[in-house]
């Protein structure tokens, strides 16, 4: 386990509320390929202000960094909180990194940001302590601190999207591992020989069975083998084959689409069983874009029921019965909230 490591000191929006309690405040930033989400958060976890701004990462490293800095300045200004009340800044970013050193190695969709000492650049720009964290880890910490795992001692958090991400929290600390690569559970290998092939050599991984690309690939294979589905009619009308189209067809009663989505739940359950039998978390949460409307739709409810059923069927009885399995609750806010929570944790939080 590892704590968040702070650097030494060397549009959605929520209207600012100012300092109403004398609390300390923290800035959380979640850098995505499309948007940068940021927020000013109190030590009690209340969002004082938040912003979503285009990432402009393709404009180059210098322009992207300057835009990041401006976003931090804007969200603090919006909050009405003075900089003297800001305790520090937490930054969540995608890709591989050295979390302890605060360096991003190979960030996804961020050209020119390779081997970037991002934590110290942020810290030096604002004269505040800063931490760097993997984006999935930050989201996991957000759910642990303020979301569906609040009050739990341990959490496995899955993000379901184009790929499969993960984050683990144990005893109030993000598990980062010796080389900052812990929690990459989407790359658990389910079937290497004869399984889907990976360009990175991690053949047969969970991501290759259950990610969005995998769902589309399995649908294409089923249609090519002669399976009947209303999906074919949609494709003939010019629709693009996407997880959303498959979900819509499943909600309309299409048997193939429904089977494919329930197979996704099966694969995710098997990956979860491996985690449960390794770390025995108190809570397992599922978030991300490919959760089929979560509890707001009949398909999302059945997806969760299938996850729970398959997990119970393949675990030891006690963890199968006692592990809480549910959807995450913070949505797209989890990243910036978790990043703020990381800097709060790193410097002690409080007033």
C-alpha positions as CSV (number, residue, x, y, z in Angstrom):
1,X,0.0,0.0,0.0
2,X,1.1,3.5,-0.6
3,X,0.0,6.9,0.5
4,X,-0.4,9.9,-1.8
5,X,2.9,11.7,-2.0
6,X,2.8,15.5,-1.9
7,X,5.4,17.6,-3.7
8,X,7.3,20.0,-1.5
9,X,6.5,23.7,-1.8
10,X,9.6,25.3,-3.8
11,X,-18.9,24.4,-19.0
12,X,-20.6,22.6,-15.8
13,X,-20.2,24.8,-12.9
14,X,-21.3,25.1,-9.2
15,X,-21.5,28.7,-8.0
16,X,-18.8,29.6,-5.4
17,X,-19.9,29.7,-1.8
18,X,-16.9,31.2,-0.2
19,X,-15.5,30.3,3.2
20,X,-18.6,29.6,5.3
21,X,-17.0,27.3,7.9
22,X,-13.3,28.2,8.3
23,X,-12.4,24.9,6.6
24,X,-9.4,24.2,4.6
25,X,-10.0,23.6,0.9
26,X,-8.4,21.5,-1.8
27,X,-8.3,21.6,-5.5
28,X,-8.9,18.3,-7.4
29,X,-8.1,18.0,-11.1
30,X,-9.0,15.1,-13.4
31,X,-7.3,15.3,-16.8
32,X,-9.1,13.4,-19.6
33,X,-8.4,13.2,-23.3
34,X,-11.5,15.4,-24.0
35,X,-12.1,17.4,-20.8
36,X,-10.3,18.6,-17.7
37,X,-12.7,18.4,-14.7
38,X,-11.7,20.4,-11.7
39,X,-13.2,21.3,-8.4
40,X,-12.6,23.1,-5.1
41,X,-13.5,20.8,-2.3
42,X,-13.8,21.4,1.4
43,X,-12.0,19.1,4.0
44,X,-15.5,17.6,4.6
45,X,-15.9,16.7,1.0
46,X,-18.3,19.4,-0.1
47,X,-17.8,20.7,-3.6
48,X,-17.6,24.5,-3.5
49,X,-17.1,25.0,-7.2
50,X,-16.5,22.8,-10.2
51,X,-15.6,23.3,-13.9
52,X,-15.3,21.2,-17.0
53,X,-13.1,22.6,-19.7
54,X,-11.8,21.2,-23.0
55,X,-8.4,19.5,-22.6
56,X,-6.7,21.0,-25.7
57,X,-4.0,18.4,-25.2
58,X,-3.4,18.1,-29.0
59,X,-2.2,21.8,-29.0
60,X,1.1,20.6,-27.6
61,X,2.7,20.2,-24.2
62,X,3.2,23.9,-23.3
63,X,-0.2,25.0,-24.4
64,X,-1.9,22.0,-22.7
65,X,-0.1,22.8,-19.4
66,X,-0.9,26.5,-19.6
67,X,-4.6,25.6,-20.1
68,X,-4.4,23.2,-17.1
69,X,-3.0,26.0,-15.0
70,X,-5.7,28.4,-16.2
71,X,-8.4,25.9,-15.4
72,X,-7.1,25.6,-11.8
73,X,-7.1,29.4,-11.5
74,X,-10.6,29.6,-12.9
75,X,-12.1,27.0,-10.5
76,X,-10.6,28.7,-7.5
77,X,-11.8,32.1,-8.6
78,X,-15.3,30.7,-9.1
79,X,-15.3,29.2,-5.6
80,X,-14.8,32.5,-3.8
81,X,-12.2,30.8,-1.7
82,X,-8.9,32.7,-1.3
83,X,-5.6,31.0,-2.3
84,X,-4.5,31.3,1.3
85,X,-7.2,28.9,2.2
86,X,-6.2,26.3,-0.4
87,X,-4.3,23.5,1.3
88,X,-3.0,21.8,-1.9
89,X,-3.8,20.4,-5.4
90,X,-4.4,16.9,-6.4
91,X,-4.0,15.9,-10.1
92,X,-5.4,12.7,-11.6
93,X,-4.0,11.7,-15.1
94,X,-4.2,8.7,-17.3
95,X,-1.4,6.4,-18.3
96,X,1.7,4.9,-16.6
97,X,3.5,7.0,-14.0
98,X,5.8,7.0,-11.1
99,X,3.3,8.2,-8.4
100,X,5.9,8.6,-5.7
101,X,8.1,10.8,-7.9
102,X,5.1,12.6,-9.4
103,X,6.2,11.8,-13.0
104,X,3.9,10.9,-15.9
105,X,5.6,8.4,-18.2
106,X,3.2,7.4,-21.0
107,X,0.0,9.3,-20.7
108,X,-2.8,8.1,-23.1
109,X,-4.1,10.7,-25.5
110,X,-1.6,13.3,-24.2
111,X,1.1,13.8,-26.9
112,X,4.2,15.5,-25.7
113,X,3.5,14.8,-22.0
114,X,5.8,11.8,-21.8
115,X,8.2,11.7,-18.8
116,X,6.7,14.9,-17.5
117,X,7.2,15.9,-13.8
118,X,3.6,17.0,-13.6
119,X,3.2,17.1,-9.9
120,X,6.2,19.4,-9.3
121,X,5.2,21.6,-12.3
122,X,1.8,22.2,-10.6
123,X,3.2,22.6,-7.2
124,X,5.8,25.2,-8.4
125,X,3.3,27.1,-10.4
126,X,0.9,27.7,-7.5
127,X,3.3,27.5,-4.5
128,X,1.1,24.7,-3.0
129,X,1.7,21.0,-2.1
130,X,0.6,18.8,-4.9
131,X,0.1,15.1,-5.6
132,X,-0.2,13.0,-8.8
133,X,-2.4,10.0,-9.0
134,X,-3.6,7.6,-11.7
135,X,-7.1,8.6,-12.8
136,X,-8.7,5.2,-12.0
137,X,-7.1,5.2,-8.6
138,X,-8.3,8.8,-7.9
139,X,-11.8,7.8,-8.9
140,X,-11.6,4.8,-6.6
141,X,-10.5,7.1,-3.7
142,X,-13.4,9.5,-4.5
143,X,-15.9,6.6,-4.2
144,X,-14.2,5.5,-1.0
145,X,-14.2,8.9,0.6
146,X,-17.5,10.3,-0.6
147,X,-19.3,7.8,-2.8
148,X,-20.9,4.4,-2.6
149,X,-18.0,2.9,-0.6
150,X,-18.1,5.6,2.1
151,X,-17.6,4.1,5.5
152,X,-16.0,0.9,4.2
153,X,-12.5,-0.2,5.0
154,X,-11.6,-1.5,1.6
155,X,-12.7,-1.2,-2.0
156,X,-12.2,-2.7,-5.5
157,X,-13.4,-0.1,-8.0
158,X,-13.9,-1.1,-11.7
159,X,-14.2,1.5,-14.5
160,X,-16.0,0.0,-17.6
161,X,-15.4,1.8,-20.9
162,X,-13.3,1.4,-24.0
163,X,-11.0,-0.5,-21.7
164,X,-11.3,-1.8,-18.2
165,X,-9.6,0.2,-15.4
166,X,-9.4,-0.4,-11.7
167,X,-8.4,1.0,-8.4
168,X,-8.0,-0.5,-5.0
169,X,-8.3,1.2,-1.6
170,X,-7.3,-0.7,1.6
171,X,-7.4,0.8,5.0
172,X,-7.8,4.4,3.7
173,X,-4.8,4.2,1.3
174,X,-4.7,3.6,-2.4
175,X,-2.8,0.5,-3.3
176,X,-0.2,1.6,-5.9
177,X,2.4,-1.1,-5.6
178,X,6.2,-1.1,-5.9
179,X,6.2,0.5,-9.4
180,X,2.9,2.4,-9.4
181,X,1.1,-0.2,-11.4
182,X,-1.2,-1.9,-8.9
183,X,-4.9,-1.9,-9.6
184,X,-4.5,-2.5,-13.4
185,X,-7.0,-5.3,-13.0
186,X,-8.4,-5.0,-16.5
187,X,-5.3,-6.8,-17.6
188,X,-5.9,-9.9,-15.5
189,X,-5.5,-12.8,-17.9
190,X,-8.6,-15.0,-18.2
191,X,-7.5,-17.2,-21.1
192,X,-4.1,-16.6,-22.7
193,X,-4.0,-19.6,-25.1
194,X,-6.9,-19.3,-27.6
195,X,-8.1,-16.0,-26.1
196,X,-8.3,-12.6,-27.8
197,X,-5.0,-11.3,-29.0
198,X,-3.5,-8.1,-27.6
199,X,-1.1,-5.7,-29.4
200,X,0.7,-5.3,-26.1
201,X,1.2,-9.1,-25.6
202,X,-1.3,-9.4,-22.7
203,X,-3.4,-11.9,-24.6
204,X,-6.7,-13.1,-23.2
205,X,-7.1,-10.3,-20.7
206,X,-10.3,-9.3,-19.0
207,X,-10.4,-6.1,-21.0
208,X,-10.3,-8.1,-24.3
209,X,-13.4,-9.9,-23.2
210,X,-15.4,-7.2,-21.4
211,X,-14.3,-3.8,-22.6
212,X,-16.4,-1.7,-25.1
213,X,-14.2,-2.8,-28.0
214,X,-14.6,-6.4,-27.0
215,X,-18.4,-6.1,-26.8
216,X,-18.4,-4.8,-30.4
217,X,-16.0,-7.5,-31.5
218,X,-18.1,-10.3,-30.0
219,X,-21.2,-8.8,-31.6
220,X,-19.5,-8.7,-35.0
221,X,-18.4,-12.3,-34.7
222,X,-22.0,-13.4,-33.7
223,X,-23.5,-11.6,-36.7
224,X,-20.9,-13.0,-39.0
225,X,-21.7,-16.6,-37.8
226,X,-25.4,-16.1,-38.8
227,X,-27.0,-14.9,-35.5
228,X,-30.3,-13.1,-36.1
229,X,-30.7,-9.7,-34.5
230,X,-32.4,-6.4,-35.0
231,X,-28.9,-5.0,-34.8
232,X,-28.5,-6.0,-38.5
233,X,-31.5,-3.8,-39.4
234,X,-29.9,-0.8,-37.6
235,X,-26.6,-1.3,-39.4
236,X,-28.4,-1.4,-42.7
237,X,-30.0,1.9,-41.9
238,X,-26.5,3.4,-41.4
239,X,-26.2,3.1,-37.6
240,X,-22.7,2.5,-36.3
241,X,-22.1,-0.6,-34.2
242,X,-21.4,0.7,-30.7
243,X,-22.1,-0.5,-27.1
244,X,-24.9,2.0,-27.0
245,X,-26.6,0.6,-30.0
246,X,-26.2,-2.9,-28.5
247,X,-27.7,-1.7,-25.2
248,X,-30.6,0.0,-27.0
249,X,-31.4,-3.2,-28.9
250,X,-31.1,-5.3,-25.7
251,X,-33.6,-2.9,-24.0
252,X,-35.9,-3.4,-27.0
253,X,-35.9,-7.2,-26.4
254,X,-33.2,-8.3,-28.8
255,X,-32.0,-11.7,-27.7
256,X,-28.5,-11.5,-29.1
257,X,-27.8,-8.0,-27.7
258,X,-29.1,-9.1,-24.3
259,X,-26.9,-12.2,-24.4
260,X,-23.8,-10.2,-25.2
261,X,-24.3,-7.8,-22.4
262,X,-25.0,-10.6,-19.9
263,X,-21.8,-12.3,-21.1
264,X,-20.0,-9.0,-20.3
265,X,-21.4,-9.3,-16.8
266,X,-20.2,-12.9,-16.6
267,X,-16.6,-11.9,-17.6
268,X,-16.5,-9.0,-15.2
269,X,-17.7,-11.3,-12.4
270,X,-14.9,-13.8,-13.1
271,X,-12.4,-10.9,-12.9
272,X,-14.0,-9.8,-9.7
273,X,-13.8,-13.2,-8.2
274,X,-10.1,-13.2,-8.7
275,X,-9.8,-9.9,-6.9
276,X,-12.1,-11.1,-4.0
277,X,-10.0,-14.2,-3.5
278,X,-6.8,-12.1,-3.5
279,X,-7.6,-9.1,-1.3
280,X,-11.1,-9.8,0.0
281,X,-12.4,-6.2,-0.3
282,X,-15.5,-5.1,1.7
283,X,-17.0,-3.4,-1.3
284,X,-16.8,-3.9,-5.1
285,X,-18.1,-1.0,-7.3
286,X,-18.7,-0.7,-11.0
287,X,-18.6,2.6,-12.7
288,X,-17.7,4.1,-16.1
289,X,-19.6,4.7,-19.4
290,X,-20.5,1.1,-20.0
291,X,-22.8,0.3,-17.1
292,X,-26.0,0.4,-19.1
293,X,-27.8,3.2,-17.2
294,X,-27.0,1.6,-13.8
295,X,-30.0,1.4,-11.5
296,X,-31.9,3.9,-13.7
297,X,-32.8,1.3,-16.4
298,X,-34.1,-2.2,-16.4
299,X,-31.1,-3.3,-18.4
300,X,-28.7,-1.8,-15.8
301,X,-30.5,-3.4,-13.0
302,X,-30.3,-6.8,-14.7
303,X,-26.6,-6.3,-15.5
304,X,-25.9,-5.7,-11.8
305,X,-28.1,-8.7,-10.8
306,X,-26.1,-10.9,-13.2
307,X,-22.8,-9.6,-11.7
308,X,-24.0,-10.4,-8.2
309,X,-25.3,-13.8,-9.2
310,X,-22.1,-14.9,-11.0
311,X,-19.8,-13.5,-8.2
312,X,-21.7,-15.5,-5.6
313,X,-21.6,-18.6,-7.7
314,X,-17.8,-18.6,-8.0
315,X,-16.5,-17.3,-4.7
316,X,-16.1,-18.9,-1.3
317,X,-19.4,-18.7,0.6
318,X,-18.5,-16.1,3.2
319,X,-17.1,-13.4,0.8
320,X,-19.7,-14.3,-1.7
321,X,-22.4,-13.5,0.8
322,X,-20.8,-10.5,2.6
323,X,-19.0,-8.5,-0.2
324,X,-21.1,-5.5,-1.2
325,X,-21.4,-5.4,-5.0
326,X,-23.0,-2.2,-6.4
327,X,-22.7,0.6,-8.8
328,X,-20.5,3.6,-8.1
329,X,-22.4,6.8,-7.3
330,X,-20.2,9.8,-8.1
331,X,-20.2,9.5,-11.9
332,X,-17.9,11.8,-13.7
333,X,-17.1,13.8,-10.5
334,X,-15.3,10.8,-8.9
335,X,-11.9,11.8,-10.4
336,X,-11.6,15.3,-9.2
337,X,-13.2,14.5,-5.9
338,X,-10.7,11.6,-5.4
339,X,-7.8,13.8,-6.5
340,X,-8.8,16.4,-3.9
341,X,-9.1,13.6,-1.3
342,X,-5.6,12.5,-2.1
343,X,-4.0,15.8,-1.4
344,X,-6.2,16.2,1.7
345,X,-4.9,12.8,2.9
346,X,-1.3,13.6,2.0
347,X,-1.1,16.7,4.1
348,X,-3.4,15.7,6.9
349,X,-6.7,17.5,5.8
350,X,-8.7,19.1,8.5
351,X,-9.1,22.8,9.3
